[in-house]
Amino acid sequence: MPVRTHGRLAAYALITDGAGRVLLTRHSEGRRTSARWLLPGGGLEHGEHPEQAVVREIREETGLVATVGELRVVLSDVTRVGRRRRALHNVRLVYLASIADADSPGRGEPGRPGTVARWCSQREWRVLPLAPFTAEVLLGGPG
């Protein structure tokens, strides 16, 4: 049986505050990535520009309004999904972004229940279970 392939295009933001902390999110339990912390962002909707998607995702996940800056890195990987013979090709666009009001974020909008966001110092995020792509961005790995 051949492997079924799918693609996913997503946009994320690297947001830091004046104290050098980075904004990270964690999704509610039950999702494949629920235990991991990641950069705010997510999948593009059909016809949506990546910069619009990252602004929307940040608002949904954190309740904050972001301004998107330059594209920092494009990441690409292929992962196996589930027990079935499926492969998912992830393409992640990571933008630098800023927010006007750097007050501590909490929960996102009601449409995204269970998403938690927080500012993390380097000391804090180094001990968190990070999504692999987030660790790659924060540690300055390939890309």
C-alpha positions as CSV (number, residue, x, y, z in Angstrom):
1,M,0.0,0.0,0.0
2,P,1.5,3.3,-1.0
3,V,2.1,6.1,1.5
4,R,-0.5,8.9,1.3
5,T,1.0,12.3,1.3
6,H,-0.4,15.6,2.4
7,G,1.0,19.1,2.7
8,R,0.5,21.8,5.3
9,L,1.5,25.5,5.0
10,A,1.7,27.4,8.2
11,A,2.9,30.8,9.4
12,Y,4.4,31.5,12.9
13,A,5.9,34.5,14.7
14,L,9.0,35.0,16.7
15,I,8.0,37.7,19.1
16,T,10.3,39.1,21.9
17,D,9.7,41.8,24.4
18,G,12.0,44.4,25.8
19,A,13.3,42.0,28.4
20,G,14.4,39.5,25.8
21,R,11.6,37.0,26.6
22,V,9.9,35.1,23.8
23,L,6.2,34.6,23.5
24,L,5.2,30.9,23.4
25,T,1.9,29.0,23.3
26,R,0.7,25.6,24.3
27,H,-2.6,24.1,23.0
28,S,-5.2,22.3,25.0
29,E,-5.0,18.6,25.9
30,G,-5.9,16.1,23.3
31,R,-4.0,17.5,20.4
32,R,-0.9,15.8,19.1
33,T,1.2,18.8,20.1
34,S,-0.7,19.5,23.4
35,A,2.3,18.9,25.7
36,R,4.7,21.0,23.7
37,W,5.3,24.7,23.6
38,L,5.6,26.5,20.3
39,L,5.7,29.8,18.6
40,P,2.3,31.4,18.1
41,G,0.9,30.7,14.6
42,G,-0.7,28.0,12.6
43,G,-2.1,26.8,9.3
44,L,-3.2,29.1,6.5
45,E,-6.8,29.2,5.5
46,H,-7.5,28.8,1.8
47,G,-6.6,32.0,-0.1
48,E,-5.1,33.6,3.0
49,H,-1.8,35.4,2.8
50,P,0.8,34.1,5.2
51,E,1.3,37.4,6.9
52,Q,-2.5,37.7,7.5
53,A,-2.6,34.2,8.8
54,V,0.1,34.8,11.4
55,V,-1.7,38.0,12.6
56,R,-5.0,36.0,12.9
57,E,-3.4,33.1,14.7
58,I,-1.6,35.3,17.2
59,R,-4.9,37.1,18.0
60,E,-6.8,33.8,18.3
61,E,-4.1,32.2,20.5
62,T,-3.1,35.1,22.7
63,G,-5.7,37.8,22.3
64,L,-2.8,40.2,21.2
65,V,-2.6,42.2,18.0
66,A,0.7,41.7,16.1
67,T,2.6,43.6,13.5
68,V,4.4,41.3,11.1
69,G,8.0,42.1,10.2
70,E,10.4,40.3,7.9
71,L,10.4,36.6,7.1
72,R,13.1,35.0,9.3
73,V,13.2,31.4,8.1
74,V,11.4,28.8,6.1
75,L,11.4,25.4,7.6
76,S,10.4,22.2,5.8
77,D,10.0,18.6,7.2
78,V,8.2,15.4,6.5
79,T,6.6,13.5,9.4
80,R,4.6,10.3,9.7
81,V,1.0,10.8,10.9
82,G,-0.8,8.2,12.9
83,R,-0.6,4.5,12.4
84,R,-1.8,4.7,8.8
85,R,0.7,5.0,6.0
86,R,0.5,8.8,5.8
87,A,3.2,11.4,5.4
88,L,2.7,15.1,6.2
89,H,5.0,17.7,4.5
90,N,5.1,20.7,6.8
91,V,6.3,24.0,5.4
92,R,6.5,26.6,8.1
93,L,7.1,30.3,7.5
94,V,8.5,32.0,10.6
95,Y,8.2,35.8,10.7
96,L,9.7,38.3,13.1
97,A,6.7,40.2,14.7
98,S,6.0,42.7,17.4
99,I,3.0,43.6,19.5
100,A,2.0,47.0,20.7
101,D,0.8,46.0,24.2
102,A,3.3,43.5,25.8
103,D,1.2,42.9,28.9
104,S,1.2,39.3,29.9
105,P,-0.9,37.2,27.6
106,G,-3.3,34.6,29.0
107,R,-5.9,32.7,27.1
108,G,-6.7,33.4,23.5
109,E,-10.1,34.3,22.0
110,P,-13.1,32.1,22.9
111,G,-12.8,30.4,19.5
112,R,-9.6,28.8,20.6
113,P,-10.3,27.4,24.1
114,G,-7.5,25.9,26.0
115,T,-4.6,27.7,24.4
116,V,-2.2,29.2,26.9
117,A,0.4,31.8,26.0
118,R,3.2,33.1,28.1
119,W,6.4,35.1,28.0
120,C,9.5,32.9,28.6
121,S,13.0,33.9,29.3
122,Q,15.8,31.9,27.7
123,R,16.3,30.1,31.0
124,E,12.6,29.2,31.1
125,W,12.2,28.0,27.5
126,R,15.3,25.9,27.6
127,V,13.6,23.5,30.1
128,L,10.2,23.5,28.5
129,P,9.1,20.7,26.1
130,L,9.4,22.6,22.8
131,A,8.0,21.6,19.4
132,P,11.0,20.6,17.3
133,F,10.6,23.5,14.9
134,T,10.4,26.0,17.8
135,A,13.6,24.6,19.3
136,E,15.3,24.9,16.0
137,V,14.2,28.6,15.6
138,L,15.1,29.5,19.2
139,L,18.4,27.7,19.2
140,G,19.4,29.2,15.8
141,G,19.7,25.8,14.1
142,P,19.5,25.0,10.4
143,G,17.5,27.4,8.3
